[in-house]
Each structure stands twice: as C-alpha cells, then as structure tokens.
Amino acid sequence: MEDILARIWDSLLGRVGGPMTFRIILQPTMATLLAVRGGLKDAREGRPPYLWTALTDPEQRAGLFREGWKATARVFFLAVFMDIIYQWIVQRWIYPGEVLIVAVLLSIIPYLLIRGPVTRVARWWRRTP
C-alpha cells in the first residue's frame, strides 16, 4: 500500500514540471471563472454562499451539487481527457485513480472554494455606497 501511495504522490508531483504543464493553470482558471459567474448569480438572486449551504442544508444539497456539476462537467471531463493523454505520453500506462484525483483537484476543488467567497464579496460590494 505504501508503494502505491508513494508512486501516486511522485506521479502527481511530476505533473507540475512535466509535459502539458499549461493545464495546471488552464483548468483551475476555467473552474474559477465558472465559480465567479455562479457566485455573482447567487449574489444577484440573494442566495446563500454555495459550499456552506451545500454542507449545512441537507434539503438544498442535492440541487446545489447538481447545479455545480452542470457548471463544471466540461472542465472536469477536459481534465480527465488531458490527464489520460499526459499519462499515456509520460508513463505509457493509464491509472484511473490518478486521473480522477487530478481531475477533481484541477476542476472541482477550485469551483467549490471560490464560488461562496465570490457571493459574499459581491453582496458586500453591492451594499457599499
């Protein structure tokens, strides 16, 4: 088990300086832009911050995650596709677990972390005279 985790960790760190490094900037940037758009929409509609509401309100959780998935699905699948290409070029093998880890780190996590704060800032900005 330690060998597998060490290989995964080394492989993930190798993506930073290896071929196709541009995607490590491109994909989180795309997810961030989608999160900003969603956060501004939430502020306009008077909705509460995204991630906090998803974590604390079980009634809205499924709908919010469905909405977030719709927003980030293309970026997620682009991350999956690009990581498969990367693995094939560098490792000559495809590790599905690593593909999912990278896709979530590059597309889903930035979206979840940015959308709520954008909503808060947009609300504050609109209230400031």
Secondary structure, DSSP 8 states (H G I E B T S, - for coil): -HHHHHHHHHHHHHHHHSTTTTHHHHHHHHHHHHHHHHHHHHHHHT---HHHHHHH-HHHHHHHHHHHHHHHHHHHHHHHHHHHHHHHHHTSS--HHHHHHHHIIIIIHHHHHHHHHHHHHHHHHHH--
